[in-house]
Protein backbone atom coordinates (compact mmCIF):
# COMPACT_ATOMS: atom_id res chain seq x y z
CA UNK A 1 0.00 0.00 0.00
CA UNK A 2 2.04 2.90 -1.34
CA UNK A 3 0.96 6.46 -0.44
CA UNK A 4 -0.80 8.65 -3.02
CA UNK A 5 2.26 10.84 -3.56
CA UNK A 6 4.48 7.86 -4.41
CA UNK A 7 6.06 7.92 -7.87
CA UNK A 8 5.95 4.33 -9.07
CA UNK A 9 7.01 2.43 -12.18
CA UNK A 10 5.63 -1.11 -12.38
CA UNK A 11 7.44 -3.29 -14.92
CA UNK A 12 5.65 -6.51 -15.76
CA UNK A 13 5.57 -9.03 -18.58
CA UNK A 14 2.55 -10.43 -20.37
CA UNK A 15 0.22 -12.27 -18.02
CA UNK A 16 1.89 -10.91 -14.88
CA UNK A 17 -1.24 -9.10 -13.69
CA UNK A 18 -0.74 -5.47 -14.76
CA UNK A 19 -4.46 -4.72 -15.07
CA UNK A 20 -5.22 -6.48 -11.77
CA UNK A 21 -2.47 -4.42 -10.15
CA UNK A 22 -3.95 -1.19 -11.54
CA UNK A 23 -7.41 -2.05 -10.19
CA UNK A 24 -5.94 -2.78 -6.75
CA UNK A 25 -3.85 0.43 -6.88
CA UNK A 26 -6.87 2.55 -7.81
CA UNK A 27 -8.91 0.96 -5.02
CA UNK A 28 -6.13 1.70 -2.51
CA UNK A 29 -5.88 5.32 -3.67
CA UNK A 30 -9.60 5.85 -3.09
CA UNK A 31 -10.17 3.64 -0.07
CA UNK A 32 -6.98 3.97 1.97
CA UNK A 33 -5.61 7.26 0.72
CA UNK A 34 -9.01 8.99 0.56
CA UNK A 35 -8.65 10.37 -2.98
CA UNK A 36 -11.80 11.30 -4.85
CA UNK A 37 -12.38 10.17 -8.42
CA UNK A 38 -11.68 13.73 -9.62
CA UNK A 39 -8.21 13.68 -8.02
CA UNK A 40 -7.07 10.74 -10.16
CA UNK A 41 -6.28 10.88 -13.89
CA UNK A 42 -6.12 7.50 -15.67
CA UNK A 43 -4.92 7.32 -19.29
CA UNK A 44 -4.45 4.38 -21.62
CA UNK A 45 -3.95 3.81 -25.34
CA UNK A 46 -6.96 2.27 -26.92
CA UNK A 47 -10.67 2.18 -26.35
CA UNK A 48 -10.29 -1.59 -25.90
CA UNK A 49 -7.75 -1.11 -23.08
CA UNK A 50 -9.94 1.56 -21.46
CA UNK A 51 -13.00 -0.70 -21.75
CA UNK A 52 -11.08 -3.62 -20.17
CA UNK A 53 -9.93 -1.49 -17.24
CA UNK A 54 -13.44 -0.05 -16.74
CA UNK A 55 -14.95 -3.54 -16.79
CA UNK A 56 -12.40 -4.79 -14.27
CA UNK A 57 -13.09 -1.78 -12.04
CA UNK A 58 -16.85 -2.44 -12.27
CA UNK A 59 -16.40 -6.15 -11.43
CA UNK A 60 -13.54 -6.08 -8.94
CA UNK A 61 -13.05 -2.47 -7.92
CA UNK A 62 -14.71 -1.47 -4.72
CA UNK A 63 -13.99 2.14 -3.95
CA UNK A 64 -12.52 2.98 -7.38
CA UNK A 65 -15.41 1.94 -9.62
CA UNK A 66 -16.20 5.62 -10.36
CA UNK A 67 -12.68 6.64 -11.38
CA UNK A 68 -12.72 7.89 -14.97
CA UNK A 69 -10.47 6.11 -17.44
CA UNK A 70 -9.74 7.81 -20.78
CA UNK A 71 -7.74 7.24 -23.91
CA UNK A 72 -4.95 9.74 -24.54
CA UNK A 73 -7.03 11.24 -27.34
CA UNK A 74 -10.24 11.62 -25.34
CA UNK A 75 -8.28 13.04 -22.39
CA UNK A 76 -6.50 15.53 -24.66
CA UNK A 77 -9.75 16.52 -26.41
CA UNK A 78 -11.52 17.03 -23.07
CA UNK A 79 -8.65 19.21 -21.82
CA UNK A 80 -8.54 21.28 -25.02
CA UNK A 81 -12.29 21.90 -25.12
CA UNK A 82 -12.31 22.91 -21.45
CA UNK A 83 -9.44 25.37 -21.99
CA UNK A 84 -10.62 26.67 -25.39
CA UNK A 85 -14.23 25.74 -26.09
CA UNK A 86 -14.28 27.76 -29.32
CA UNK A 87 -11.30 25.87 -30.81
CA UNK A 88 -11.98 23.55 -33.72
CA UNK A 89 -10.32 20.62 -31.94
CA UNK A 90 -12.45 17.83 -33.38
CA UNK A 91 -11.27 18.59 -36.91
CA UNK A 92 -7.64 17.90 -35.93
CA UNK A 93 -6.12 14.43 -35.92
CA UNK A 94 -5.24 12.51 -32.75
CA UNK A 95 -1.57 13.46 -32.72
CA UNK A 96 -2.29 17.15 -33.29
CA UNK A 97 -4.73 17.21 -30.36
CA UNK A 98 -2.33 15.33 -28.10
CA UNK A 99 0.56 17.65 -29.06
CA UNK A 100 -1.62 20.71 -28.41
CA UNK A 101 -2.56 19.34 -24.98
CA UNK A 102 1.12 18.69 -24.17
CA UNK A 103 1.99 22.28 -25.04
CA UNK A 104 -0.69 23.52 -22.64
CA UNK A 105 0.79 21.79 -19.58
CA UNK A 106 1.58 24.53 -17.06
CA UNK A 107 -0.83 27.01 -18.68
CA UNK A 108 -2.89 28.79 -15.98
CA UNK A 109 -6.15 27.41 -17.42
CA UNK A 110 -4.82 23.84 -17.23
CA UNK A 111 -3.42 24.50 -13.76
CA UNK A 112 -6.95 25.42 -12.71
CA UNK A 113 -8.32 22.18 -14.19
CA UNK A 114 -5.63 20.11 -12.50
CA UNK A 115 -5.51 21.95 -9.18
CA UNK A 116 -7.02 18.90 -7.42
CA UNK A 117 -4.88 16.35 -9.30
CA UNK A 118 -3.15 14.08 -6.80
CA UNK A 119 -2.32 10.93 -8.78
CA UNK A 120 -1.80 9.99 -12.43
CA UNK A 121 -2.08 6.39 -13.67
CA UNK A 122 -0.75 5.46 -17.11
CA UNK A 123 -1.18 1.97 -18.56
CA UNK A 124 1.05 0.36 -21.21
CA UNK A 125 3.83 2.99 -20.99
CA UNK A 126 6.10 0.94 -23.25
CA UNK A 127 4.00 2.31 -26.12
CA UNK A 128 4.56 5.98 -25.25
CA UNK A 129 6.17 7.43 -28.37
CA UNK A 130 6.07 10.82 -30.05
CA UNK A 131 3.26 13.15 -28.98
CA UNK A 132 1.87 10.75 -26.36
CA UNK A 133 5.27 10.42 -24.67
CA UNK A 134 5.70 14.19 -24.75
CA UNK A 135 2.24 14.67 -23.20
CA UNK A 136 2.94 12.28 -20.32
CA UNK A 137 6.42 13.71 -19.72
CA UNK A 138 5.00 17.26 -19.64
CA UNK A 139 2.18 16.16 -17.32
CA UNK A 140 4.46 14.39 -14.84
CA UNK A 141 7.10 17.12 -15.05
CA UNK A 142 4.62 19.97 -14.49
CA UNK A 143 2.24 18.72 -11.82
CA UNK A 144 3.46 17.78 -8.37
CA UNK A 145 1.52 14.60 -7.80
CA UNK A 146 2.11 10.91 -7.37
CA UNK A 147 1.91 8.52 -10.27
CA UNK A 148 1.70 4.86 -11.12
CA UNK A 149 2.95 3.94 -14.58
CA UNK A 150 2.78 0.36 -15.77
CA UNK A 151 4.38 -1.34 -18.73
CA UNK A 152 6.66 -3.95 -20.25
CA UNK A 153 9.60 -2.73 -22.35
CA UNK A 154 9.55 -6.04 -24.26
CA UNK A 155 5.96 -5.51 -25.49
CA UNK A 156 6.28 -2.15 -27.28
CA UNK A 157 4.10 -2.19 -30.40
CA UNK A 158 3.45 1.45 -31.34
CA UNK A 159 6.92 2.44 -32.53
CA UNK A 160 5.64 2.21 -36.11
CA UNK A 161 3.74 5.46 -35.53
CA UNK A 162 7.04 7.33 -35.74
CA UNK A 163 7.75 7.67 -39.48
CA UNK A 164 11.49 8.38 -39.49
CA UNK A 165 13.48 5.13 -38.86
CA UNK A 166 16.24 6.88 -36.86
CA UNK A 167 13.71 8.76 -34.76
CA UNK A 168 11.75 5.51 -34.28
CA UNK A 169 14.90 3.74 -33.01
CA UNK A 170 15.44 6.63 -30.58
CA UNK A 171 11.93 6.20 -29.17
CA UNK A 172 12.51 2.59 -28.04
CA UNK A 173 12.20 2.63 -24.23
CA UNK A 174 12.86 6.39 -24.23
CA UNK A 175 10.10 7.00 -21.70
CA UNK A 176 11.58 4.48 -19.23
CA UNK A 177 14.97 6.21 -19.55
CA UNK A 178 13.39 9.68 -19.09
CA UNK A 179 11.42 8.53 -16.04
CA UNK A 180 14.49 7.08 -14.31
CA UNK A 181 16.63 10.12 -15.14
CA UNK A 182 13.95 12.67 -14.17
CA UNK A 183 12.86 11.16 -10.85
CA UNK A 184 15.98 9.19 -9.88
CA UNK A 185 15.93 8.15 -6.22
CA UNK A 186 12.34 9.37 -5.81
CA UNK A 187 11.11 6.70 -8.26
CA UNK A 188 9.94 3.41 -6.77
CA UNK A 189 10.42 0.66 -9.34
CA UNK A 190 8.53 -2.59 -8.85
CA UNK A 191 8.59 -5.74 -10.97
CA UNK A 192 5.75 -8.22 -11.28
CA UNK A 193 7.53 -11.44 -12.09
CA UNK A 194 5.02 -14.18 -11.32
CA UNK A 195 2.74 -15.14 -14.20
CA UNK A 196 -0.76 -14.23 -13.07
Secondary structure, DSSP 4 states (H G I P E B T S, - for coil): ---TT-EEEEEE-TTS-HHHHHHHHHHHHHHTT---GGGEEEEESSHHHHHHHHHHHHHH-SGGGG--EEEHHHHHHHHHHHH-TTS-GGGS-HHHHHHHHHHHTT-HHHHHHTTT--EEEES-GGG--HHHHHHHHHHHHHS--EEEEEE-GGG---GGGS-SHHHHHHHTTHHHHHHHHHHGGGEEEEEE-S--
